[in-house]
Amino acid sequence: MRSFVVTGGGRGVGRAVVERLLLGGDAVVAVELDARALTWIEAAGGKAVAVRGDACLEEVAERAAHLAEEIAPLAGWVNNAALFRDASLDTDDAATILDLITSNLAAAVTGCAVAVKHFLAAGSGGAIVNVSSHQAQRPVRGALPYATAKAAIEGLTKAAAVDHGPAGIRVNAVALGSIETERYQQFLAGRNAAEVAVVNAQMAELHPLGRIGLAGEVADAVAYLLSDTASFVTGAVLPVDGGRAVRGPDPEEN
């Protein structure tokens, strides 16, 4: 049995990753800021452990790492925690924008740093998966802090892979398209049936596969990158986006 740490593991994509890893027989420590999102982990018991706290803080990440190692050797770390808040250069001050960028980037940097140190101390290597977005390459208007942070996370992924590959540490990322999560459902909840139909049609158009993704599909991709099956994969950014990143507007479309 192995152990893993998943930040932002209480809901959405993070929860799906935790559930996927538990299904494979491994132990998982889920880090989550919102206590309400941890109740299902606490109820699950067994090889699922909840840590409430901010994934940006090194002491929180260290606690998660130690708890994981108490159960089984630490084999992987998933940096999923993120903050969603739009801001713009013309309406917000620079300090606010920098704070938003840092909030998203810091959790990934902290998780990578703690994971690498624990992998090196154990001497057995390990795998890190950072959760990015199609917005790292093709930003959506109004999401400048989020898109900037995700682009930086992809740079972090590649640099860490180069630095720590000789120690057997693999670092990869998944770049997500639109995924059906609680947040997406809340986005739809305030709209009438006609408006929901329009949004669904727009999402289908944006993704060449004609739909948004499922959290479980992301979890499967993350589990692959954490597994020995991906033992020669590092420094990669794997699109899990239904083709959204390669979908460009057709100039012949009406």
Protein Blocks (a to p, Z undefined) as FASTA:
>chain_A
ZZdddehklgcjllmmmmmmmmnopacddddfblklmmmmmmngmmbccdeddfkbmklm
mmmmmmmmmmpccfbdcdfbccdddddfklccfklmmmmmmmmmmmmmmmmmmmmmmmmm
nonopaddddddfklmmccehilmmmmmmmmmmmmmmmmmmmmmmnopacdddddddddd
fklmmmmmmpcfklmmmmmmmmmmmpmnopacdfklmmmmmmmmmpmklmmgghiacdde
eommmmccdfkbZZ
